[in-house]
């Protein structure tokens, strides 16, 4: 039985050569085992002078193919088996040459097809084309051979070789299938690299079908792909004129019109005449979303929902739109129904993750932590990024209830699929420890991760920020300096180090140089502008500080920037303006530490 794999392979090969259906590996192994057990009884029969033939039976041929009655000579068998063994060993060239020679000797289309397959798998276009040409020569009536030859002709831009095949297909199409064949012709020609030549060929082979809307739709799609917007729109309008109730024509016109307002109007006009067209209404609603006309889109989706209350696409869209418009009650209703329907009729093409995360967020906003955890528990494992994010959110919610140990266990039990996810979990744990005033433990978590990934700049940055929070300035500076050495264009490292020095009112010239470098790397970053304004203030340059901070606040009205600008205005004597800014900051972030410290230091009451 040690020779079983070889015997199984031989059985499969003999089956292919003799015109018998190929067996699966399991079936071949079973047949080989039977052959081995019955070997003594079969030796006499095997020695009889009968030769198997490649039988010409329609059951063993591909559609449209006839098999020859060729002898299975020793040479043919040897070359065939040599080719298959060579292919198994990765020697595509030897395999291809022998398989092609066997196909030429036997005139068997299956062997020509097998030679083409060997060349295609080896990514050898010229050899594959040679085999396909032989296949077509042997079996000119084979649709499969024609399909392969057509694909190679189009990919190689041999469009004249494709012309007769395309014309033959169109002429052979029955009246009910002619429209679909026309559209398929356009899709096939879209593979050609020379779009202009492909368009000319399409026009020529479709010239006699001008009375059919599909002809104009095919030209519209081809013109659109070639960047000819006026021609694309003209052909789509002609298709719609021939068939005013064609959803495909209406959708094509909207697709090819470069003016999105005109495209929306074309869909709206079509729906006035064809109000029951679900596909067009769905496209119209999605188009409205793209144009940020959310209320109008919700109206269209509601019409669709009345017609089909369990439509998953519509339920999901309404849930997302409701969440976007801050209609949390509506979002919860639609997304919950969406998940219920999806559970009743599972659909592998639909991922429930986004709906679950939104429902968890809604529950968290109303402080219903058990409900939020219920939704997060349903996020399927294996969902890229989302699963780990869901587990981090679970841990944060558990930690918010005061059970930090259980929260950390959630993170430790979550399986990361790679370095990025592993570091997300590490950073989340450190952040939870920092929030719980257990910063030293958080620092230890980050340092343990840095032993595994010492040059990870994101990890180094988080380590520096936590060290800064703990007033471990030497540790903070070491991590930021290492980032600068590894990634000299990392503006955040320069900015963080410069701001930390300016905040402590130490080494101000050095702080200025560091922040200048950061601003040079990211001149439009409002937070770096804030840092530069703050160091200018520390250096006593109040006007320069005011100008920078006003610009930063106009770009990003962040509470932290408001606090800094308020202090500069306070120092300039503009105290009412300073109080106004601080009030704005207090409304946005009443727990802001920088605001509290500034008001306390200046002894200001709002």
C-alpha positions in Angstrom: 0.0 0.0 0.0 3.0 2.3 0.1 2.5 3.0 -3.6 -1.1 4.1 -3.2 -0.6 7.8 -4.2 1.2 6.9 -7.4 -1.5 4.3 -8.3 -4.2 6.8 -7.6 -2.6 9.3 -9.8 -2.2 6.7 -12.6 -5.9 5.8 -12.3 -6.9 9.4 -12.6 -4.6 9.9 -15.6 -5.9 6.7 -17.4 -9.4 7.8 -16.8 -8.7 11.2 -18.5 -7.0 9.5 -21.4 -9.7 6.9 -21.9 -12.6 9.4 -22.0 -13.9 8.4 -18.6 -15.1 11.1 -16.2 -12.2 12.3 -14.0 -12.4 11.1 -10.4 -11.9 13.1 -7.2 -8.7 12.4 -5.2 -10.8 10.4 -2.7 -12.5 8.4 -5.5 -9.1 7.7 -7.1 -7.6 6.6 -3.9 -10.5 4.2 -3.3 -10.2 2.8 -6.9 -6.4 2.4 -6.3 -7.0 0.5 -3.1 -9.4 -1.9 -4.9 -6.9 -2.3 -7.7 -4.1 -3.2 -5.2 -6.3 -5.7 -3.4 -7.4 -7.4 -6.6 -4.0 -7.3 -8.4 -3.4 -11.1 -8.6 -6.8 -11.7 -10.2 -6.5 -8.8 -12.6 -3.0 -9.6 -13.9 -4.2 -12.0 -16.6 -6.8 -9.6 -17.8 -4.3 -6.8 -17.9 -2.0 -8.8 -20.1 -4.6 -9.3 -22.8 -3.8 -7.6 -26.1 -6.6 -5.1 -26.0 -5.9 -1.4 -26.4 -8.1 1.3 -24.9 -9.3 4.1 -27.2 -10.1 7.8 -26.7 -13.8 7.3 -27.1 -16.0 9.7 -29.0 -19.0 10.0 -26.7 -20.9 13.2 -26.1 -21.0 12.5 -22.3 -17.3 13.0 -22.0 -16.9 16.0 -24.1 -17.4 19.7 -23.4 -20.5 21.2 -25.0 -20.1 21.5 -28.8 -17.1 19.1 -28.9 -16.7 15.7 -30.5 -13.9 13.4 -29.4 -11.7 11.5 -31.9 -11.3 7.7 -32.0 -7.6 7.8 -31.5 -5.5 4.9 -30.3 -4.0 5.1 -26.8 -0.5 4.1 -28.0 2.5 3.7 -25.7 3.9 7.0 -27.0 0.7 8.9 -26.3 0.4 7.5 -22.8 4.0 8.1 -22.0 3.9 11.7 -23.2 0.6 12.4 -21.4 1.8 11.0 -18.1 5.2 12.7 -18.5 3.4 16.0 -19.0 1.2 15.6 -16.0 4.1 14.6 -13.7 6.2 17.5 -15.0 3.3 19.9 -14.3 2.9 18.5 -10.8 6.7 19.1 -10.2 6.4 22.7 -11.5 8.2 22.2 -14.9 5.5 23.9 -16.9 7.6 24.1 -20.1 8.2 20.4 -20.4 4.6 19.7 -19.4 3.2 22.1 -22.0 5.3 20.9 -24.9 4.4 17.3 -24.3 0.7 18.0 -23.7 0.6 20.1 -26.9 2.3 17.3 -28.9 -0.1 14.7 -27.6 -3.0 17.0 -28.6 -1.6 17.3 -32.1 -1.1 13.6 -32.4 -4.5 12.6 -31.1 -6.6 15.6 -32.2 -8.3 15.4 -28.9 -9.7 18.8 -27.8 -9.5 17.9 -24.1 -5.7 17.6 -24.4 -5.4 21.0 -26.3 -7.5 22.5 -23.5 -5.2 20.9 -20.9 -2.2 22.3 -22.7 -3.8 25.8 -22.6 -4.5 25.4 -18.9 -0.9 24.5 -18.1 0.3 27.6 -20.0 -2.4 29.8 -18.3 -1.4 28.6 -14.9 2.2 29.4 -15.7 1.2 32.9 -16.9 2.6 32.2 -20.4 0.3 34.1 -22.8 1.9 33.2 -26.1 2.0 29.4 -25.3 -1.6 29.6 -24.0 -2.7 31.3 -27.2 -1.0 28.6 -29.3 -2.8 25.8 -27.5 -6.1 27.6 -27.8 -5.6 28.1 -31.5 -5.1 24.3 -31.8 -8.1 23.7 -29.7 -10.3 25.8 -32.0 -8.7 24.2 -35.1 -9.6 20.7 -33.7 -13.0 21.8 -32.4 -14.3 24.8 -34.3 -17.8 24.3 -33.0 -16.7 24.5 -29.3 -18.2 27.5 -27.5 -15.7 27.2 -24.7 -12.7 27.2 -27.2 -14.2 30.3 -28.9 -14.6 32.0 -25.5 -10.9 31.4 -24.6 -9.7 32.5 -28.0 -11.8 35.6 -27.8 -10.5 36.5 -24.4 -6.9 36.2 -25.6 -7.6 38.2 -28.7 -9.1 41.1 -26.7 -6.4 41.1 -24.0 -3.8 41.1 -26.8 -5.7 43.9 -28.7 -6.0 41.5 -31.7 -9.4 43.0 -32.4 -9.7 41.8 -36.0 -9.3 38.3 -34.7 -12.2 38.9 -32.4 -14.5 40.4 -35.1 -15.8 37.2 -36.8 -16.4 35.5 -33.4 -18.4 38.5 -32.2 -20.4 38.7 -35.4 -21.1 34.9 -35.3 -22.4 35.1 -31.8 -24.7 38.0 -32.6 -26.1 36.3 -35.7 -26.6 33.0 -33.8 -28.5 34.7 -30.9 -32.2 34.0 -30.8 -34.6 37.0 -30.7 -35.2 36.7 -26.9 -31.4 36.6 -26.2 -30.2 39.1 -28.7 -30.3 42.1 -26.4 -28.3 40.2 -23.7 -25.8 39.1 -26.4 -25.4 42.8 -27.5 -24.6 43.9 -23.9 -22.3 41.0 -23.4 -20.4 42.0 -26.6 -19.8 45.4 -25.1 -18.5 43.9 -21.8 -16.2 41.6 -23.7 -14.7 44.5 -25.7 -14.3 46.6 -22.6 -11.3 44.3 -21.8 -9.3 45.6 -24.7 -6.6 48.1 -23.9 -7.2 50.2 -27.0 -10.5 51.7 -26.0 -10.9 53.8 -29.1 -10.3 50.8 -31.5 -12.7 48.6 -29.3 -15.4 51.3 -29.6 -15.0 51.4 -33.4 -15.3 47.6 -33.6 -18.4 47.7 -31.4 -20.1 50.3 -33.6 -19.4 48.2 -36.7 -20.6 44.8 -35.3 -23.7 46.4 -33.8 -24.5 48.6 -36.8 -27.5 46.5 -38.0 -29.2 46.5 -34.6 -30.0 50.2 -34.3 -33.7 49.5 -33.6 -32.8 47.8 -30.3 -32.3 49.8 -27.1 -29.6 47.4 -26.0 -27.5 48.5 -29.0 -27.5 52.1 -27.8 -27.0 51.1 -24.2 -23.9 49.1 -25.2 -22.5 52.1 -27.1 -23.3 54.4 -24.2 -21.4 52.3 -21.8 -18.5 52.0 -24.2 -18.4 55.7 -24.8 -18.5 56.4 -21.1 -15.6 54.0 -20.5 -13.7 55.9 -23.2 -14.4 59.3 -21.6 -16.7 60.5 -24.3 -19.5 61.9 -22.1 -21.6 63.6 -24.8 -21.7 60.5 -27.0 -22.5 58.3 -23.9 -25.4 60.6 -22.9 -26.7 60.8 -26.5 -26.8 57.0 -26.9 -28.5 56.5 -23.5 -31.2 59.0 -24.4 -31.8 57.2 -27.7 -32.2 53.9 -25.8 -34.7 55.6 -23.5 -36.6 57.1 -26.5 -36.9 53.6 -28.0 -37.9 52.0 -24.7 -39.4 54.7 -22.3 -40.0 52.2 -19.5 -36.5 50.6 -19.6 -35.0 50.8 -16.1 -31.6 50.0 -17.5 -31.8 52.9 -19.9 -32.8 55.3 -17.1 -30.0 54.0 -14.9 -27.5 54.2 -17.7 -28.4 57.8 -18.5 -28.0 58.8 -14.9 -24.6 57.0 -14.7 -23.1 58.7 -17.8 -24.4 62.2 -17.3 -21.4 64.3 -15.9 -23.7 66.9 -14.3 -25.0 65.3 -11.1 -27.9 67.7 -10.9 -29.0 66.7 -14.4 -28.5 63.0 -13.5 -30.8 63.4 -10.4 -33.4 65.2 -12.5 -33.3 62.4 -15.1 -34.1 59.8 -12.5 -36.8 61.9 -10.9 -38.5 62.5 -14.3 -38.3 58.8 -15.0 -40.0 57.9 -11.7 -42.9 60.3 -12.4 -43.7 58.1 -15.4 -42.7 54.8 -13.8 -43.4 55.2 -10.1 -43.3 51.4 -9.5 -39.7 51.1 -10.7 -38.0 49.8 -7.5 -34.5 49.6 -8.9 -34.6 53.2 -10.2 -36.0 54.5 -7.0 -33.3 52.7 -5.0 -30.7 54.2 -7.3 -32.3 57.7 -6.9 -32.3 57.4 -3.1 -28.6 56.4 -3.1 -27.8 59.2 -5.5 -29.5 61.7 -3.1 -27.3 60.3 -0.3 -24.2 60.9 -2.4 -25.3 64.5 -2.9 -25.9 64.9 0.8 -29.6 65.4 0.4 -30.4 63.2 3.4 -34.0 64.2 4.1 -35.0 63.7 0.5 -33.2 60.3 0.5 -35.1 59.2 3.6 -38.3 60.1 1.8 -37.5 57.8 -1.1 -36.3 55.0 1.2 -39.6 55.3 3.1 -41.6 54.8 -0.1 -39.5 51.7 -0.8 -40.1 50.4 2.7 -43.9 50.8 2.5 -43.8 48.5 -0.6 -41.5 45.9 1.0 -41.3 46.3 4.8 -38.7 43.6 5.2 -36.2 44.8 2.6 -32.8 44.6 4.2 -31.1 47.1 2.0 -33.8 49.7 2.7 -33.9 49.0 6.5 -30.1 49.3 6.7 -30.0 52.6 4.7 -32.8 54.2 6.8 -30.9 53.1 10.0 -27.7 54.8 8.8 -29.5 57.9 7.6 -31.4 58.2 10.9 -28.2 57.9 12.9 -26.5 60.5 10.6 -29.4 62.9 11.3 -29.2 62.2 15.0 -32.6 60.5 15.0 -31.5 57.9 17.5 -34.9 56.4 18.0 -35.4 55.9 14.3 -31.9 54.5 13.9 -32.5 52.0 16.7 -35.9 50.9 15.2 -34.6 50.4 11.7 -31.3 48.7 12.6 -32.9 46.4 15.2 -35.5 45.3 12.5 -32.6 44.9 10.0 -30.8 42.5 12.4 -34.0 40.6 13.2 -34.7 40.0 9.5 -31.1 39.1 8.9 -31.2 36.6 11.7 -34.4 35.1 10.3 -32.9 34.8 6.7 -29.1 34.8 7.0 -27.3 36.3 4.1 -23.5 35.7 3.8 -23.2 38.9 1.6 -24.3 41.1 4.5 -22.2 42.0 7.5 -24.2 43.0 10.7 -21.1 44.6 12.3 -21.8 48.2 11.5 -25.4 48.0 12.6 -24.3 46.4 15.9 -21.7 49.1 16.6 -24.2 51.9 15.9 -26.8 50.3 18.2 -24.2 49.9 20.9 -23.2 53.5 20.5 -26.9 54.6 20.8 -27.3 52.5 24.0 -24.1 54.0 25.4 -25.3 57.5 24.7 -28.4 56.9 26.8 -26.2 55.3 29.5 -27.7 51.9 29.0 -24.5 49.9 29.4 -26.1 46.4 29.6 -27.8 47.1 26.2 -24.6 48.4 24.7 -22.7 45.3 25.9 -25.5 43.1 24.4 -25.0 44.5 21.0 -21.2 44.4 21.2 -21.3 40.7 22.2 -22.9 39.9 18.9 -20.1 41.4 16.7 -18.8 38.3 14.9 -15.2 37.2 15.5 -13.1 37.4 12.5 -14.5 40.7 11.2 -11.5 42.7 10.1 -10.7 45.6 12.5 -14.3 45.8 13.7 -14.1 42.8 16.1 -11.1 44.2 18.0 -12.7 47.7 18.1 -15.8 46.1 19.5 -13.9 44.3 22.2 -12.0 47.5 23.1 -15.3 49.3 23.5 -16.7 46.4 25.6 -13.6 46.7 27.9 -14.1 50.5 28.2 -17.8 50.0 29.2 -17.0 47.3 31.7 -14.2 49.6 33.1 -16.6 52.5 33.3 -18.7 50.5 35.8 -15.6 50.3 38.0 -14.5 46.7 37.3 -11.1 47.5 35.8 -9.8 43.9 36.3 -12.7 42.5 34.2 -12.2 45.1 31.6 -8.5 44.2 31.3 -9.5 40.5 31.0 -11.7 41.3 28.0 -8.7 42.8 26.3 -6.3 40.0 27.3 -8.9 37.4 26.0 -9.3 39.1 22.6 -7.2 37.4 19.9 -5.4 39.8 17.7 -4.8 38.8 14.1 -1.6 40.8 13.7 0.7 43.4 15.1 -1.7 46.3 14.4 -4.5 44.7 16.4 -2.2 43.6 19.1 -1.0 47.2 19.6 -4.5 48.5 19.6 -5.3 46.3 22.5 -2.1 47.3 24.3 -2.8 51.0 23.9 -6.4 50.6 25.0 -5.3 48.9 28.2 -2.8 51.6 28.9 -5.4 54.3 28.3 -7.8 52.6 30.7 -5.2 52.5 33.4 -4.3 56.1 32.8 -8.0 57.1 33.1 -8.2 55.1 36.3 -5.3 57.1 37.8 -3.1 54.0 37.5 -0.6 55.5 35.1 2.5 53.7 36.3 0.8 50.4 35.5 -0.2 51.7 32.1 3.4 52.8 31.5 4.5 49.2 32.4 2.1 47.8 29.9 3.5 50.0 27.1 7.1 49.2 28.1 6.4 45.5 27.9 5.0 46.0 24.4 8.1 48.1 23.5 10.3 45.1 24.3 8.6 43.3 21.3 8.3 46.3 19.0 11.0 48.8 20.1 10.9 50.8 16.9 7.1 51.2 16.6 6.6 55.0 16.5 2.9 54.9 17.5 3.8 52.9 20.6 6.7 55.2 21.4 4.4 58.2 21.1 1.8 56.8 23.4 4.6 55.9 25.9 5.9 59.4 25.7 2.5 61.0 26.3 1.8 58.8 29.4 5.3 59.5 30.7 4.5 63.3 30.3 1.3 62.8 32.2 3.2 61.2 35.0 5.8 64.1 34.9 8.5 61.6 33.9 10.1 64.2 31.5 13.3 62.3 30.8 11.4 59.2 29.8 9.1 61.3 27.7 11.9 63.0 25.9 13.8 59.8 25.3 10.8 58.3 23.5 10.1 61.4 21.4 13.8 61.7 20.5 13.8 58.1 19.4 10.8 58.7 17.1 12.6 61.7 15.6 15.6 59.5 14.9 13.5 56.7 13.3 11.1 59.1 11.5 12.7 62.5 11.0 9.5 63.8 9.3 7.2 62.9 12.1 5.8 66.3 13.0 3.9 65.1 16.0 7.1 64.1 17.8 8.6 67.6 17.3 5.4 69.3 18.3 4.8 67.1 21.4 8.3 67.7 22.7 8.3 71.4 22.0 4.9 71.9 23.5 5.8 70.0 26.7 8.8 72.3 27.2 6.8 75.4 26.5 4.0 74.3 28.9 6.6 74.0 31.6 8.2 77.3 30.6 11.6 75.7 30.2 14.2 75.6 27.4 11.9 78.0 25.4 14.3 78.6 22.5 14.7 74.9 22.0 10.9 74.5 22.3 10.5 77.2 19.6 13.0 75.4 17.3 11.2 72.0 17.7 7.7 73.5 17.0 9.1 75.5 14.1 10.2 72.2 12.6 6.8 70.6 13.2 5.1 73.6 11.6 7.4 73.4 8.6 6.4 69.8 8.1 2.6 70.5 8.6 2.0 74.2 8.1 -1.8 73.9 8.1 -2.1 71.8 11.3 -4.1 73.9 13.8 -2.7 72.1 16.9 0.8 72.8 15.8 -0.2 76.5 15.3 -1.6 76.4 18.8 1.8 75.1 20.1 3.7 77.9 18.2 1.3 80.5 19.6 1.8 79.2 23.1 5.6 79.2 22.9 5.4 82.7 21.5 3.3 83.7 24.5 5.9 82.1 26.8 8.6 84.1 25.1 6.6 87.3 25.6 5.7 87.8 22.0 2.0 88.5 22.6 0.9 89.9 19.2 2.6 87.0 17.4 0.9 84.6 19.8 -2.5 86.2 19.3 -2.3 86.1 15.5 -1.3 82.4 15.5 -3.9 81.3 18.0 -6.7 83.2 16.3 -5.8 81.4 13.1 -5.6 78.0 14.8 -9.0 78.6 16.4 -10.6 79.6 13.1 -9.4 76.3 11.6 -10.3 74.2 14.6 -12.5 75.7 17.4 -11.0 73.3 20.0 -11.4 74.0 23.8 -7.7 73.7 24.3 -6.9 76.3 21.7 -9.7 78.5 23.1 -8.1 78.3 26.6 -4.7 79.4 25.2 -6.1 82.2 23.1 -8.1 83.4 26.1 -5.0 83.6 28.3 -3.2 85.7 25.6 -6.2 88.0 25.3 -6.3 88.3 29.1 -2.6 89.3 29.2 -3.4 91.9 26.4 -6.2 93.4 28.5 -9.0 92.0 26.4 -10.7 90.4 29.3 -14.3 90.2 28.1 -13.1 88.5 24.9 -11.1 86.1 27.0 -14.1 85.2 29.3 -16.2 84.7 26.2 -13.7 82.1 24.8 -13.4 80.4 28.1 -17.2 80.1 28.4 -17.3 78.5 24.9 -14.6 76.1 26.0 -16.5 75.3 29.2 -19.7 74.4 27.2 -17.8 72.1 24.9 -15.7 70.4 27.5 -16.6 71.3 31.1 -14.1 68.9 32.6 -11.1 70.2 30.6 -8.1 70.2 32.9 -6.3 73.0 31.0 -9.3 75.3 31.4 -9.6 74.5 35.2 -5.9 75.1 35.8 -5.9 78.3 33.8 -9.0 79.8 35.6 -7.6 78.7 39.0 -4.1 80.2 38.3 -5.6 83.5 37.1 -8.3 83.5 39.8 -11.1 84.0 37.2 -14.7 83.0 37.8 -16.9 82.7 34.7 
